[in-house]
Amino acid sequence: MVEAVFDGNVFRPTSPLFLKPNTQVRITIEIVKKKRGKSRSFLDVLESAKLKGPRDFSENLDDYLYRGKPFDEG
């Protein structure tokens, strides 16, 4: 099996082919899905953001947003 990339005009193999020029071949087309990296959970994404804020932010959201309650980022 040989993988190739279609550039809009021709297929370009991703590895060397050991064929003489003008050799006639038969090609079967199978679209290869792009490999994705390891999927991450939503919690992993949040932790990677390194967000800072008070531990009780969700419990006291109104106080922080509307009443000007100061917060310690610890």
Secondary structure, DSSP 8 states (H G I E B T S, - for coil): ---EEE-SSSEEESS-----TT-------------------HHHHHHHTT----TTTTTTHHHHHHS-------
